[in-house]
C-alpha cells in the first residue's frame, strides 16, 4: 500500500470502529488530565519564582487547600488526586495495546473484539518500552526543568538543564527509530529487545517510505499543537471561572463548580482527540503490517 492508501484506510477504520475510539477517548482523557496537572503546577511554580517570594514548594497547593477549605474537602481532593494519578500513569499504556491490536484486526478483516485482553496482556511490555524513553516526554522534561531551576544553585543549574534537554532530544531520536516496537510486541508477540531491533531494522530499511508518511501525518494531524493549546487553555478557563464565581459565591462552591466544568471541557476535548489519537496509531499499525510482508533487506537468498 502507498502512504496515501495507508492514511485513507486508517481514517476509514477510525470512523468505522467505535470500540477503538472508546479506548482512544479514555486514554486521551487521562493523558490530558495528567498533562493539565503537571503544566498547572509548573505555571504556579513559575509565577512564585518570578513574581512571588521565589520559594514555591511541591505541596504548596495542597497546603493552601488544607488551610482554606474544610478538611473533608482536602482529604477528598487528595484521595481523588492520588487515584487519578495512578490511573493516568498506567491506563494509557494499557489502552495502546488495545488500540494497536484492534486496529490490526480491523485492517485484516477479523472481528474487532478482545480489547481488554489485548490491553492487559501487553501492558507490562509496552510500559517498559515507554519508560525507556520517559525523558523524551515534553511534560516530564518541563517538570524536571522546573525542579532544577528551583533547587539547584549556581552555574551547575544551566549545565544540568542543557544536559536534560540534550537527553530529551536524543531520547526522541531513538524513539523515532523504535516507533514500531509496540506494534511488534502486540502483533508478533515478541520480547522487548527483539521488538526494538525489529523496529530499528524496518525504519532503516524503509526510511523514505516512513518519512513521507510522517510528512503526510504532520500536514493532516496537528494533535501536538492542539494538545498543547488545550493543556494551557483549560486551566486558564478554570481559574477564570473560579475567580468570576468567587466574586459572589463561596470559595468552596466556586472551586467545585470550576472543577466540574474543567472535567466537562476535558471530556469534550478527549472526544475529538480520540479520533486523532486512534487515526495516528492505526496509521503506524497498518504501516507495520504492510512493511513486515517484505523480506528483510539483510537476508540474502
URURWO-V696674 format. One record per pair of residues at least 6 apart in sequence whose C-alpha atoms are under 7 Angstrom apart, sorted by sequence separation. I is the first residue (numbers start at 1). GAP is how many residues later the second one is. D is the distance in Angstrom with one decimal. If there is no record, write none. Layout:
I | GAP | D
I | GAP | D
This chain:
48 | 6 | 5.2
49 | 6 | 6.6
105 | 6 | 6.5
106 | 6 | 5.9
135 | 6 | 6.1
184 | 6 | 6.7
185 | 6 | 6.5
14 | 7 | 6.8
48 | 7 | 6.8
49 | 7 | 6.8
105 | 7 | 5.8
203 | 7 | 6.9
48 | 8 | 5.9
66 | 8 | 5.5
149 | 8 | 6.6
246 | 8 | 5.6
65 | 9 | 6.2
148 | 9 | 6.5
245 | 9 | 5.4
102 | 10 | 5.5
185 | 10 | 6.1
45 | 11 | 5.7
102 | 11 | 6.9
184 | 11 | 5.4
242 | 12 | 5.2
102 | 13 | 6.5
242 | 13 | 5.8
181 | 14 | 4.8
181 | 15 | 5.1
145 | 16 | 6.2
242 | 16 | 5.5
98 | 17 | 4.7
101 | 17 | 6.4
241 | 17 | 6.1
98 | 18 | 6.7
178 | 18 | 5.6
181 | 18 | 5.3
180 | 19 | 4.8
98 | 20 | 5.0
179 | 20 | 6.4
238 | 20 | 5.4
97 | 21 | 5.6
98 | 21 | 4.7
178 | 21 | 5.1
97 | 22 | 4.8
177 | 22 | 6.6
178 | 22 | 5.5
177 | 23 | 5.1
95 | 24 | 5.7
238 | 24 | 5.9
94 | 25 | 4.5
97 | 25 | 5.8
94 | 26 | 6.2
97 | 26 | 6.7
177 | 26 | 5.9
234 | 28 | 6.7
94 | 29 | 5.0
93 | 30 | 6.0
135 | 32 | 7.0
136 | 32 | 4.7
93 | 33 | 6.2
135 | 33 | 5.5
93 | 34 | 5.7
136 | 35 | 5.0
135 | 36 | 6.6
136 | 36 | 5.3
133 | 38 | 5.7
133 | 42 | 6.9
34 | 51 | 6.9
223 | 53 | 6.6
34 | 54 | 6.1
221 | 55 | 6.7
126 | 56 | 6.1
31 | 57 | 6.2
30 | 58 | 5.0
31 | 61 | 7.0
129 | 63 | 7.0
27 | 64 | 6.7
122 | 64 | 6.3
27 | 65 | 4.9
125 | 67 | 6.5
27 | 68 | 6.1
23 | 72 | 5.7
23 | 76 | 6.6
20 | 79 | 5.7
20 | 82 | 6.6
100 | 83 | 6.5
101 | 85 | 6.3
100 | 86 | 7.0
101 | 86 | 6.6
97 | 89 | 6.3
205 | 92 | 6.8
13 | 93 | 6.8
38 | 101 | 6.9
42 | 101 | 6.7
183 | 102 | 6.2
35 | 104 | 6.5
42 | 104 | 6.7
38 | 105 | 6.9
183 | 105 | 7.0
180 | 108 | 6.6
99 | 179 | 6.9
103 | 179 | 5.7
100 | 181 | 6.9
104 | 181 | 6.3
100 | 182 | 6.7
103 | 182 | 6.9
104 | 182 | 6.8
69 | 183 | 6.6
100 | 185 | 6.2
36 | 195 | 5.2
40 | 195 | 6.6
35 | 196 | 6.6
32 | 199 | 6.8
36 | 199 | 6.9
3 | 210 | 5.6
29 | 237 | 6.5
29 | 238 | 6.2
29 | 241 | 4.9
28 | 242 | 5.3
25 | 245 | 5.3
28 | 245 | 6.4
25 | 246 | 5.4
28 | 246 | 6.2
25 | 248 | 6.9
25 | 249 | 4.3
24 | 250 | 4.6
21 | 253 | 5.8
24 | 253 | 6.2
21 | 254 | 6.5
24 | 254 | 5.7
21 | 257 | 6.4
14 | 261 | 6.5
14 | 264 | 6.2
14 | 265 | 5.6
11 | 268 | 5.8
10 | 269 | 5.8
10 | 272 | 5.4
10 | 273 | 5.3
7 | 276 | 5.9
6 | 277 | 6.3
6 | 280 | 6.6
6 | 281 | 6.9
